[in-house]
């Protein structure tokens, strides 16, 4: 079972459940943010009850990123050994800050995106035009209710400028937060169907002109911090009235000088969740449609 945002037959965004190749609506829930305000036990009951609906063929449905309303995306940094090594590698002025935060009591948490900026499966991500080295970062992401409960798990591509952050850690917001810098999807796997989120294999592949330019695999078992600890720190002095997506850090970072180029295709697969696919563009111009007012976020070419 997957919880999905999709475009319904009338052309409006909807929230539903995908199972056995069929997508079924969740009556009374027009937005994911609204669904997350419901007690977790009631969400589970609604998802299970929806399976009695015949639904529509999943092949006829266009998925939307599982983020809407006042939801935000936040991310954790330096939570895997590989991430620590990569940050140290790219930084020649303040490498010790990454060494320190890896074992510190307080995790690194940072704002990544508001809902309207997030792209979904099959859409684009961007690299900054003022950055020389840019990489995708595949991450397990938690979908959290306003009470901090885990509704389920999805995939986040935390696209990053290694050259900008490497120049100065204080440039992190510019390296991480920009139009096209965050993709989430393709859907949400309910927490009650994932026995151990710390035992999920993940793989990332970058394709360039039809050939594999980079490939790597890892496991969430390598995560240095507990998920509960990350959630507790995020909610310690903040509120998320429509819920929040918390991306938990990456263990797959291509070695320097590998960088994304316009036209590259990035695929991120995580066990139990699925595959998030994105095409790379350079700069913000190709993603201006995200700021439009079309209800289902349809790009101009769709």
Backbone bond lengths (Angstrom), bond angles and torsions (degrees), N, CA, C in turn:
res aa  C-N    CA-C-N  psi(-1)  N-CA   C-N-CA  omega(-1)  CA-C   N-CA-C  phi
1 X - - - 1.459 - - 1.529 110.12 -
2 X 1.331 115.67 137.59 1.454 121.29 176.04 1.521 108.68 -130.41
3 X 1.318 116.80 138.41 1.459 121.84 172.54 1.521 107.07 -90.10
4 X 1.343 116.90 127.33 1.461 120.45 -171.71 1.526 111.19 -129.47
5 X 1.333 114.65 152.13 1.456 122.61 161.79 1.511 106.48 -104.46
6 X 1.334 116.65 136.59 1.457 119.77 -175.13 1.511 109.84 -154.14
7 X 1.319 115.75 170.96 1.450 121.96 175.70 1.519 108.21 -94.65
8 X 1.329 117.33 119.52 1.460 120.50 -176.78 1.535 110.43 -78.59
9 X 1.350 118.29 173.34 1.476 120.61 -176.51 1.520 114.60 -57.57
10 X 1.348 116.94 -23.15 1.468 119.36 178.94 1.521 112.06 -85.43
11 X 1.339 116.83 -3.45 1.458 120.46 178.86 1.508 114.45 91.10
12 X 1.340 116.90 10.51 1.456 120.55 -179.39 1.522 110.49 -104.42
13 X 1.339 117.48 151.17 1.466 120.05 175.28 1.523 110.71 -64.40
14 X 1.331 116.16 143.03 1.462 121.54 -179.72 1.521 109.17 -144.24
15 X 1.323 114.85 165.62 1.463 121.84 176.95 1.516 107.43 -119.87
16 X 1.317 116.89 135.13 1.462 119.32 -178.06 1.506 111.95 -157.77
17 X 1.326 114.17 -166.29 1.462 122.39 -178.18 1.517 108.30 -125.55
18 X 1.332 116.76 132.09 1.458 121.41 174.43 1.513 109.00 -106.61
19 X 1.336 115.89 129.51 1.460 121.74 178.92 1.519 108.62 -157.62
20 X 1.331 116.10 138.04 1.463 121.54 177.34 1.526 112.51 54.28
21 X 1.326 116.25 36.83 1.454 120.01 176.34 1.509 114.88 76.96
22 X 1.349 118.27 10.83 1.452 122.23 178.93 1.526 109.73 -124.01
23 X 1.324 116.29 144.95 1.460 121.87 176.16 1.523 108.62 -111.33
24 X 1.321 114.93 127.49 1.462 121.57 -176.85 1.519 109.93 -122.82
25 X 1.326 118.41 137.16 1.465 120.57 -178.13 1.523 111.60 -72.86
26 X 1.324 114.80 156.71 1.465 121.61 170.57 1.529 106.69 -103.92
27 X 1.322 118.43 97.34 1.473 121.34 -175.05 1.526 111.92 -55.56
28 X 1.327 114.90 137.16 1.454 120.14 177.54 1.511 114.47 86.93
29 X 1.337 116.51 -0.04 1.462 119.76 -178.74 1.527 109.01 -126.29
30 X 1.330 115.40 100.94 1.460 120.58 -178.26 1.526 112.57 -88.08
31 X 1.325 116.36 -21.67 1.456 120.29 -178.07 1.523 109.73 -132.69
32 X 1.324 114.97 154.27 1.458 119.24 175.71 1.519 110.44 -68.99
33 X 1.342 116.54 -36.83 1.459 119.48 176.81 1.517 112.04 -58.92
34 X 1.342 116.69 -39.35 1.459 120.05 176.76 1.508 111.86 -67.14
35 X 1.330 117.17 -40.17 1.463 120.84 178.43 1.521 110.91 -61.83
36 X 1.323 117.52 -39.59 1.460 120.70 -176.83 1.527 112.61 -68.05
37 X 1.327 117.67 -17.59 1.464 119.55 177.58 1.528 112.28 -78.90
38 X 1.323 116.85 -9.66 1.465 122.36 179.99 1.531 109.43 -83.81
39 X 1.334 119.14 143.50 1.468 120.13 176.77 1.527 111.77 -53.11
40 X 1.317 116.00 143.10 1.458 121.20 -173.39 1.527 112.08 -57.57
41 X 1.325 117.44 -40.59 1.462 120.60 179.72 1.525 111.37 -62.26
42 X 1.332 116.75 -36.28 1.465 120.60 179.23 1.525 111.41 -71.97
43 X 1.344 116.77 -34.24 1.468 119.88 176.04 1.519 109.71 -62.68
44 X 1.321 116.33 -44.36 1.463 119.62 -179.95 1.523 110.65 -62.24
45 X 1.320 117.17 -42.96 1.471 120.22 179.28 1.524 111.05 -62.47
46 X 1.350 116.79 -41.05 1.460 120.56 179.91 1.525 110.90 -65.66
47 X 1.331 117.02 -39.66 1.476 120.52 179.29 1.528 110.58 -64.32
48 X 1.315 116.77 -43.47 1.460 120.30 -179.09 1.519 111.25 -68.93
49 X 1.335 117.20 -37.25 1.461 120.54 178.79 1.529 111.33 -67.47
50 X 1.338 116.80 -31.84 1.466 120.22 -177.57 1.526 112.30 -64.68
51 X 1.317 117.71 -20.68 1.461 120.90 -177.45 1.527 112.10 -67.09
52 X 1.334 116.87 -13.60 1.472 119.99 176.79 1.528 111.59 -78.16
53 X 1.333 116.86 -14.88 1.462 121.87 178.52 1.531 108.46 -78.59
54 X 1.339 119.21 136.80 1.473 119.99 179.98 1.522 112.75 -64.66
55 X 1.320 117.73 -30.18 1.446 121.30 176.67 1.523 113.49 66.36
56 X 1.338 115.33 -164.18 1.460 121.98 179.56 1.525 108.90 -127.20
57 X 1.314 116.34 160.41 1.450 121.66 178.51 1.532 109.32 -62.15
58 X 1.345 116.57 128.73 1.466 120.78 -178.16 1.524 111.73 -60.34
59 X 1.336 117.91 -27.30 1.459 121.21 179.87 1.525 111.75 -67.12
60 X 1.323 117.45 -18.62 1.457 121.44 -179.31 1.523 112.75 -93.10
61 X 1.329 116.96 1.16 1.459 122.04 -173.44 1.524 109.86 -108.82
62 X 1.316 116.41 136.68 1.468 121.18 173.02 1.520 108.91 -99.48
63 X 1.324 115.42 118.95 1.453 119.82 -178.50 1.526 111.15 -76.34
64 X 1.326 115.35 148.38 1.454 123.61 172.46 1.522 108.88 -112.42
65 X 1.321 119.12 156.91 1.460 119.41 178.13 1.527 110.72 -60.66
66 X 1.331 118.29 140.30 1.466 121.57 -176.50 1.522 113.00 -78.64
67 X 1.321 115.46 56.76 1.465 123.68 178.73 1.520 106.87 -149.85
68 X 1.332 118.14 128.85 1.456 119.94 177.04 1.526 109.87 -157.41
69 X 1.329 115.60 -169.78 1.466 122.89 177.06 1.525 110.37 53.71
70 X 1.352 116.16 -134.15 1.472 120.49 179.46 1.524 111.78 -94.50
71 X 1.315 117.04 18.66 1.465 119.82 176.98 1.530 110.59 -65.01
72 X 1.309 114.83 152.08 1.458 122.03 174.99 1.523 108.59 -127.63
73 X 1.325 115.44 162.84 1.463 121.55 170.99 1.521 107.61 -114.58
74 X 1.344 116.11 125.71 1.453 122.72 173.82 1.526 107.85 -117.47
75 X 1.320 115.70 163.04 1.463 119.10 -177.08 1.519 110.79 -142.30
76 X 1.305 114.28 154.60 1.456 121.95 176.04 1.526 108.45 -107.79
77 X 1.315 116.15 144.55 1.453 120.54 -179.72 1.515 112.47 -118.75
78 X 1.313 116.18 154.84 1.466 123.89 174.87 1.534 110.71 54.59
79 X 1.321 115.67 48.27 1.475 120.76 179.39 1.521 112.46 -103.22
80 X 1.323 117.11 -6.23 1.459 122.61 175.46 1.533 108.39 -123.53
81 X 1.305 116.30 152.88 1.456 119.89 178.77 1.530 111.28 -59.16
82 X 1.335 116.54 -41.64 1.468 119.69 -179.28 1.527 110.66 -61.75
83 X 1.336 117.44 -37.95 1.456 120.51 178.19 1.525 110.49 -64.40
84 X 1.317 116.34 -42.23 1.465 119.48 177.23 1.522 110.39 -60.04
85 X 1.329 116.88 -46.30 1.462 120.60 -179.21 1.528 111.61 -61.72
86 X 1.340 115.79 -40.49 1.461 119.75 -178.43 1.523 111.53 -67.17
87 X 1.325 116.76 -40.98 1.463 119.85 178.86 1.525 110.89 -64.52
88 X 1.327 116.45 -40.87 1.464 120.34 177.89 1.525 109.99 -64.81
89 X 1.337 116.44 -40.98 1.464 121.70 -178.15 1.520 111.84 -61.41
90 X 1.334 116.43 -40.29 1.461 119.83 -173.75 1.527 112.57 -85.35
91 X 1.335 117.95 -14.07 1.456 121.04 -174.74 1.521 110.75 -107.72
92 X 1.322 116.25 119.80 1.465 119.24 179.15 1.526 112.52 -104.16
93 X 1.347 116.33 4.03 1.459 119.18 -176.75 1.528 113.05 -119.28
94 X 1.321 117.33 -27.21 1.463 118.95 -174.72 1.526 111.07 -143.86
95 X 1.332 116.37 41.65 1.460 120.43 -176.41 1.517 112.23 -60.72
96 X 1.339 116.98 -29.25 1.463 119.13 -175.36 1.523 112.84 -67.04
97 X 1.345 119.13 -23.66 1.464 119.18 -179.19 1.527 110.63 -65.45
98 X 1.321 117.15 -31.98 1.457 120.01 179.00 1.520 111.20 -75.00
99 X 1.313 116.68 -35.46 1.463 120.46 174.95 1.518 109.75 -62.28
100 X 1.338 116.48 -41.41 1.458 120.82 -176.28 1.526 112.18 -69.76
101 X 1.341 117.69 -42.21 1.458 119.87 -175.15 1.522 112.02 -72.16
102 X 1.312 117.25 -24.65 1.471 120.80 -178.59 1.523 111.06 -58.59
103 X 1.340 117.26 -40.37 1.465 121.48 -178.26 1.524 113.25 -107.31
104 X 1.324 118.02 4.55 1.459 120.47 -178.27 1.524 111.47 -70.13
105 X 1.327 115.97 156.80 1.467 120.31 178.19 1.525 111.12 -65.35
106 X 1.322 116.65 -35.98 1.463 121.38 -178.66 1.534 109.31 -95.87
107 X 1.333 118.38 126.53 1.466 120.06 178.64 1.520 111.51 -76.61
108 X 1.326 115.73 162.32 1.456 120.62 170.83 1.527 107.90 -82.87
109 X 1.325 116.42 120.15 1.460 122.54 176.20 1.520 107.94 -127.38
110 X 1.315 116.62 138.44 1.457 119.07 179.95 1.521 110.33 -145.62
111 X 1.323 115.12 150.73 1.458 121.89 175.72 1.523 109.30 -68.75
112 X 1.320 116.46 137.28 1.461 121.32 -179.44 1.526 112.98 -113.62
113 X 1.342 118.25 -47.80 1.464 118.36 -175.03 1.522 111.88 -165.61
114 X 1.326 115.16 150.06 1.458 121.31 164.56 1.529 107.74 -84.29
115 X 1.321 116.07 165.51 1.466 120.52 -172.60 1.528 113.03 -59.88
116 X 1.336 117.72 -42.64 1.473 118.95 -172.30 1.522 112.90 -68.13
117 X 1.328 118.19 -18.98 1.461 120.91 179.48 1.529 113.28 -85.98
118 X 1.319 118.04 -12.31 1.464 121.62 -173.11 1.526 110.57 -78.82
119 X 1.322 116.80 132.84 1.460 120.87 173.38 1.526 109.50 -99.42
120 X 1.326 115.88 162.66 1.456 120.85 -175.27 1.515 112.81 -119.64
121 X 1.318 115.28 -168.77 1.458 121.89 -177.57 1.525 110.65 -60.29
122 X 1.326 115.94 130.63 1.452 121.30 179.09 1.515 114.56 83.26
123 X 1.324 117.54 -1.17 1.461 121.14 178.32 1.536 109.43 -99.45
124 X 1.316 116.65 -168.41 1.454 120.44 -173.74 1.525 112.74 -102.43
125 X 1.317 114.98 154.27 1.460 122.66 162.13 1.520 106.39 -121.14
126 X 1.331 116.03 160.85 1.462 119.61 -175.63 1.525 110.94 -123.15
127 X 1.322 114.73 153.48 1.455 121.05 167.18 1.527 107.43 -111.63
128 X 1.314 115.29 146.50 1.457 120.14 -176.91 1.529 110.97 -70.21
129 X 1.320 115.69 142.01 1.454 120.10 178.38 1.523 112.30 -73.11
130 X 1.345 117.11 -18.93 1.457 119.98 -179.02 1.529 111.92 -99.69
131 X 1.332 115.88 21.73 1.470 120.24 -178.54 1.521 109.49 -127.64
132 X 1.319 116.51 135.91 1.459 120.92 -178.55 1.526 112.97 -85.18
133 X 1.343 117.29 -34.27 1.461 120.87 -174.11 1.518 109.12 -126.86
134 X 1.332 116.01 119.73 1.464 121.79 -175.54 1.526 109.23 -136.13
135 X 1.324 116.46 139.63 1.465 120.15 -178.00 1.518 111.30 -137.76
136 X 1.333 116.64 151.85 1.459 119.83 167.92 1.522 108.55 -79.51
137 X 1.315 116.97 151.87 1.466 120.90 176.02 1.524 108.14 -130.16
138 X 1.336 118.00 107.25 1.465 121.67 -178.25 1.520 111.10 -78.70
139 X 1.326 116.82 130.08 1.461 119.45 -174.13 1.528 112.10 -143.72
140 X 1.317 115.29 140.52 1.458 120.97 167.75 1.521 107.86 -70.33
141 X 1.328 116.85 131.34 1.460 121.03 -179.05 1.524 110.43 -121.51
142 X 1.318 115.29 138.53 1.456 122.23 177.47 1.521 109.14 -94.93
143 X 1.318 117.39 134.82 1.460 122.22 173.27 1.522 106.53 -101.61
144 X 1.337 115.87 114.54 1.458 122.00 -168.71 1.523 111.67 -113.53
145 X 1.318 115.91 141.41 1.464 122.15 175.12 1.525 109.45 -76.61
146 X 1.334 118.18 168.34 1.468 119.84 176.27 1.524 112.82 -58.70
147 X 1.333 117.75 -21.77 1.455 121.27 177.94 1.528 112.59 -87.09
148 X 1.321 117.30 0.60 1.455 120.96 179.27 1.516 113.85 83.27
149 X 1.334 117.11 14.04 1.463 120.38 176.58 1.533 109.55 -85.32
150 X 1.317 116.28 148.85 1.458 120.73 -179.29 1.528 109.24 -86.87
151 X 1.335 116.12 109.22 1.462 119.64 173.47 1.519 109.99 -71.59
152 X 1.333 116.45 -41.71 1.453 119.13 -177.51 1.513 111.72 -178.75
153 X 1.329 114.30 -165.31 1.459 121.26 -172.83 1.520 109.92 -129.97
154 X 1.322 115.19 144.22 1.447 121.44 176.45 1.529 108.06 -142.05
155 X 1.329 116.86 -171.05 1.458 121.94 -178.27 1.528 109.02 -115.93
156 X 1.322 116.09 138.44 1.462 121.18 174.67 1.520 109.46 -122.24
157 X 1.318 116.51 134.29 1.458 122.53 169.28 1.529 106.51 -101.70
158 X 1.333 115.43 100.19 1.461 123.17 -177.79 1.525 108.64 -88.52
159 X 1.343 115.35 75.27 1.460 120.26 -175.52 1.530 109.81 -60.36
160 X 1.345 116.33 137.28 1.461 120.28 -172.43 1.520 111.79 -137.79
161 X 1.340 115.04 146.83 1.455 121.47 170.26 1.526 108.03 -94.03
162 X 1.317 116.82 107.23 1.463 120.00 179.52 1.524 111.05 -70.39
163 X 1.314 117.71 -34.04 1.465 119.56 -177.53 1.526 111.54 -70.45
164 X 1.332 117.96 -37.56 1.465 120.12 -179.18 1.525 110.83 -72.06
165 X 1.327 117.91 -48.15 1.462 119.09 178.81 1.525 110.71 -65.62
166 X 1.328 116.92 -37.02 1.452 120.11 -179.29 1.516 113.08 -65.07
167 X 1.339 116.81 -28.15 1.456 120.14 178.88 1.519 111.35 -67.92
168 X 1.343 115.73 -38.36 1.463 119.95 -179.47 1.532 107.65 -164.62
169 X 1.345 119.13 124.31 1.467 120.59 -179.36 1.525 113.42 -58.20
170 X 1.341 117.30 -23.59 1.463 119.65 178.46 1.522 112.02 -70.48
171 X 1.320 117.16 -11.16 1.460 120.84 176.04 1.530 112.64 -86.55
172 X 1.329 117.05 7.97 1.466 121.10 -178.02 1.531 113.01 -50.29
173 X 1.361 120.42 -46.94 1.466 118.26 179.75 1.516 113.39 -57.40
174 X 1.332 117.98 -36.80 1.464 119.84 179.30 1.525 111.15 -74.02
175 X 1.325 117.18 -30.33 1.462 121.14 178.68 1.514 112.03 -74.13
176 X 1.330 116.86 -24.19 1.458 121.09 -170.98 1.531 114.66 -114.88
177 X 1.318 118.10 -29.55 1.466 120.85 -168.97 1.522 109.81 -116.60
178 X 1.328 116.01 102.81 1.457 121.69 178.26 1.525 107.63 -163.68
179 X 1.309 116.67 166.99 1.461 121.12 -176.69 1.528 110.17 -64.54
180 X 1.335 115.62 120.76 1.461 120.56 -179.55 1.507 114.04 93.35
181 X 1.331 117.25 5.45 1.454 120.13 -176.73 1.510 115.25 -90.51
182 X 1.337 118.12 6.34 1.464 119.83 -176.63 1.523 110.66 -147.19
183 X 1.334 116.38 124.21 1.464 122.12 172.78 1.518 108.35 -121.63
184 X 1.332 116.67 141.14 1.468 122.17 179.93 1.525 108.32 -137.53
185 X 1.339 116.30 139.58 1.460 119.56 176.76 1.524 111.63 150.47
186 X 1.312 117.78 -164.42 1.465 126.07 -0.24 1.532 113.92 -78.53
187 X 1.337 116.89 -17.76 1.455 121.40 -176.38 1.525 108.03 -160.46
188 X 1.333 115.75 -173.48 1.464 121.62 -178.26 1.519 109.29 -115.57
189 X 1.317 116.66 122.02 1.464 120.42 173.10 1.524 108.04 -87.66
190 X 1.339 119.05 119.58 1.462 120.71 -177.00 1.525 112.28 -57.11
191 X 1.325 115.43 142.81 1.459 120.52 -177.61 1.519 111.78 -61.08
192 X 1.338 117.29 -32.08 1.465 119.76 -177.83 1.525 112.67 -70.15
193 X 1.353 117.21 -7.94 1.462 120.43 177.48 1.527 113.03 -106.52
194 X 1.316 117.03 3.38 1.471 121.06 -179.81 1.528 108.37 -116.64
195 X 1.341 118.01 101.22 1.465 120.63 -175.28 1.526 113.69 -59.78
196 X 1.350 117.37 -39.28 1.457 119.75 -176.45 1.524 110.01 -147.38
197 X 1.344 118.05 99.44 1.466 119.91 -179.97 1.524 113.14 -67.85
198 X 1.338 116.45 -10.23 1.467 120.04 177.39 1.521 111.62 -93.30
199 X 1.315 117.28 17.83 1.473 120.82 179.53 1.526 110.65 -137.77
200 X 1.324 115.98 42.27 1.462 121.01 -177.15 1.526 110.31 -109.99
201 X 1.308 115.97 127.08 1.454 120.00 174.40 1.517 110.24 -75.67
202 X 1.334 116.26 147.67 1.460 120.45 176.66 1.520 109.43 -138.20
203 X 1.316 114.86 152.83 1.468 121.11 -179.35 1.515 109.22 -143.71
204 X 1.316 116.16 141.46 1.462 120.86 174.17 1.521 109.48 -127.27
205 X 1.331 115.29 140.19 1.458 121.36 178.31 1.523 109.27 -134.52
206 X 1.326 116.40 134.07 1.460 122.55 173.80 1.520 107.73 -111.75
207 X 1.321 116.69 121.40 1.462 121.68 178.78 1.521 109.46 -107.69
208 X 1.330 114.80 137.88 1.459 120.84 -179.02 1.525 109.02 -136.13
209 X 1.316 115.39 118.70 1.471 121.71 -178.94 1.531 111.60 52.39
210 X 1.329 115.37 42.26 1.454 121.51 175.17 1.510 115.83 82.82
211 X 1.317 118.45 0.71 1.458 121.59 179.19 1.523 110.34 -121.14
212 X 1.329 116.32 155.22 1.455 121.02 179.77 1.526 108.82 -78.08
213 X 1.335 116.23 115.43 1.462 121.07 179.38 1.522 111.56 -88.82
214 X 1.333 116.82 -26.30 1.471 120.55 178.56 1.525 108.20 -160.89
215 X 1.324 115.13 143.36 1.463 120.38 176.10 1.522 108.66 -147.13
216 X 1.323 116.42 141.75 1.458 120.31 176.92 1.514 110.26 -154.44
217 X 1.330 116.17 159.09 1.458 121.10 178.55 1.525 109.49 -139.41
218 X 1.328 115.80 156.56 1.461 121.31 -178.33 1.522 107.60 -160.91
219 X 1.319 116.32 -169.34 1.459 121.89 179.26 1.525 109.47 -144.82
220 X 1.325 115.89 147.19 1.460 119.54 175.65 1.525 111.83 -67.67
221 X 1.320 117.28 -10.81 1.466 120.50 175.42 1.527 110.96 -62.79
222 X 1.341 117.27 -20.10 1.458 121.72 -178.92 1.526 112.50 -82.82
223 X 1.331 117.51 -3.25 1.465 121.19 -178.91 1.523 110.50 -61.56
224 X 1.334 115.97 127.73 1.466 122.35 -173.18 1.518 112.39 -79.63
225 X 1.319 118.35 -22.97 1.467 122.21 -177.70 1.524 110.53 -116.17
226 X 1.319 115.85 157.71 1.457 119.48 176.97 1.524 109.25 -79.47
227 X 1.325 115.84 149.25 1.461 120.07 177.25 1.526 110.75 -63.72
228 X 1.314 116.93 -39.28 1.467 120.83 179.15 1.525 111.05 -59.76
229 X 1.328 116.97 -38.35 1.467 120.87 -179.68 1.526 110.35 -65.75
230 X 1.326 117.66 -42.31 1.453 120.57 178.89 1.524 111.31 -63.52
231 X 1.338 116.05 -43.50 1.465 120.22 179.75 1.523 110.70 -64.45
232 X 1.318 116.94 -43.69 1.469 120.48 -178.12 1.515 111.08 -60.08
233 X 1.325 117.49 -44.18 1.461 120.06 179.62 1.528 111.65 -66.85
234 X 1.329 117.62 -37.01 1.459 119.94 179.68 1.523 111.51 -64.28
235 X 1.321 116.85 -40.47 1.466 121.49 -176.22 1.530 112.72 -90.90
236 X 1.303 117.81 -2.20 1.458 120.69 -172.92 1.519 112.29 -56.66
237 X 1.321 117.86 -44.99 1.466 121.23 -179.84 1.520 111.84 -135.55
238 X 1.340 116.30 35.86 1.456 119.33 -179.97 1.521 110.02 -143.35
239 X 1.321 115.70 159.83 1.460 123.07 177.87 1.526 108.59 -124.96
240 X 1.336 115.05 145.65 1.456 121.97 177.82 1.530 107.28 -134.33
241 X 1.340 117.18 86.59 1.467 120.79 -170.91 1.516 115.06 -62.39
242 X 1.325 118.04 -23.85 1.467 121.83 177.09 1.520 111.85 -113.72
243 X 1.337 116.19 19.38 1.448 119.63 -179.00 1.516 112.37 84.72
244 X 1.335 115.41 176.18 1.460 120.79 -174.34 1.522 109.39 -154.85
245 X 1.317 116.29 150.38 1.466 122.12 171.46 1.522 107.68 -102.43
246 X 1.322 116.44 126.72 1.460 121.65 178.61 1.530 108.92 -114.82
247 X 1.332 115.73 110.91 1.452 121.55 178.14 1.526 108.39 -85.31
248 X 1.334 116.98 135.06 1.464 120.19 -163.08 1.529 115.17 -100.93
249 X 1.325 118.37 11.51 1.461 120.35 176.52 1.515 112.18 102.60
250 X 1.321 115.69 165.14 1.457 120.41 -174.17 1.520 112.64 -120.09
251 X 1.319 115.10 147.86 1.465 121.09 173.06 1.520 110.48 -116.87
252 X 1.330 117.42 8.02 1.466 122.04 -179.50 1.521 108.89 -124.81
253 X 1.319 116.14 102.04 1.459 122.25 178.38 1.523 107.99 -129.37
254 X 1.334 118.38 116.34 1.470 119.70 179.51 1.525 111.59 -58.48
255 X 1.319 116.00 145.45 1.457 120.69 177.85 1.532 110.51 -65.97
256 X 1.332 115.19 146.56 1.454 119.78 172.55 1.530 109.26 -63.76
257 X 1.319 120.06 144.04 1.472 127.48 9.34 1.530 113.48 -98.66
258 X 1.341 118.90 25.52 1.466 121.27 -179.20 1.521 110.85 -53.92
259 X 1.316 116.77 133.42 1.458 121.17 178.24 1.520 109.79 -145.57
260 X 1.313 116.28 153.32 1.463 121.76 176.06 1.521 110.19 -74.90
261 X 1.338 114.96 145.77 1.455 121.71 175.77 1.523 109.22 -123.96
262 X 1.308 116.67 153.48 1.458 120.51 176.16 1.524 109.70 -56.15
263 X 1.317 116.12 134.50 1.458 121.49 -178.39 1.511 114.03 96.10
264 X 1.329 117.80 -15.11 1.466 120.24 175.80 1.526 109.72 -61.94
265 X 1.323 115.34 152.55 1.464 121.51 174.75 1.522 108.59 -119.12
266 X 1.317 115.80 127.19 1.461 122.36 -177.74 1.519 109.27 -111.06
267 X 1.332 116.34 128.29 1.466 121.64 176.12 1.522 108.43 -121.25
268 X 1.318 116.09 128.79 1.464 122.23 178.02 1.528 108.08 -122.84
269 X 1.317 116.04 120.34 1.467 120.75 178.59 1.522 109.86 -116.94
270 X 1.335 115.77 133.80 1.460 121.67 173.67 1.522 107.62 -127.82
271 X 1.328 116.23 131.37 1.459 121.71 178.87 1.526 110.57 -50.82
272 X 1.316 116.22 144.01 1.469 125.09 176.58 1.535 113.31 74.13
273 X 1.345 117.36 -10.32 1.466 119.22 -175.40 1.520 111.76 -114.60
274 X 1.336 117.38 -49.82 1.453 119.90 -179.84 1.507 111.42 132.55
275 X 1.344 115.94 -151.40 1.459 121.79 -175.38 1.522 109.97 -130.95
276 X 1.326 115.53 132.23 1.461 123.13 175.81 1.524 107.58 -106.87
277 X 1.337 116.30 121.86 1.461 121.66 -176.80 1.525 110.17 -116.12
278 X 1.333 115.60 136.98 1.466 120.93 -179.77 1.519 109.83 -141.48
279 X 1.320 115.62 147.54 1.457 121.49 171.22 1.518 108.70 -106.57
280 X 1.322 116.51 141.66 1.463 121.44 -173.76 1.526 110.98 -92.84
281 X 1.332 115.20 133.57 1.459 120.85 169.40 1.528 108.25 -121.64
282 X 1.303 117.10 167.81 1.459 121.30 -179.06 1.529 109.40 -112.63
283 X 1.325 115.80 120.48 1.451 120.03 179.40 1.511 113.03 85.24
284 X 1.309 115.68 174.76 1.463 122.11 -170.04 1.526 114.45 -87.29
285 X 1.314 118.51 -15.20 1.465 120.08 -169.32 1.524 112.89 -59.29
286 X 1.339 117.58 -41.32 1.466 120.47 -177.25 1.526 112.43 -71.39
287 X 1.320 117.74 -9.88 1.462 120.90 -177.25 1.528 112.89 -113.97
288 X 1.328 116.65 14.82 1.457 119.89 179.61 1.526 111.89 -61.64
289 X 1.354 117.06 -24.04 1.464 120.85 179.98 1.531 112.41 -61.99
290 X 1.336 117.80 -22.04 1.464 119.92 178.94 1.527 111.92 -61.37
291 X 1.315 116.53 -28.27 1.462 120.74 -178.71 1.524 112.39 -86.56
292 X 1.339 118.02 1.19 1.455 121.38 -179.42 1.516 112.53 -73.99
293 X 1.332 115.41 176.32 1.458 120.19 -176.33 1.531 112.83 -108.40
294 X 1.333 118.31 13.74 1.464 119.38 177.45 1.526 108.64 -68.12
295 X 1.337 118.61 130.86 1.472 120.19 -173.16 1.506 115.87 -60.93
296 X 1.352 117.90 -27.74 1.468 117.75 -179.00 1.533 111.17 -107.32
297 X 1.355 117.54 17.66 1.465 122.91 172.84 1.519 112.24 60.17
298 X 1.287 117.64 34.48 1.464 120.70 -174.40 1.529 110.78 -72.75
299 X 1.345 117.93 125.20 1.464 119.67 176.64 1.521 110.90 -69.34
300 X 1.331 118.46 160.45 1.464 121.49 -175.25 1.523 113.98 -56.51
301 X 1.338 117.95 -32.09 1.461 120.61 -175.69 1.510 113.19 -83.36
302 X 1.341 118.34 -9.02 1.469 120.97 -175.79 1.519 111.33 -83.20
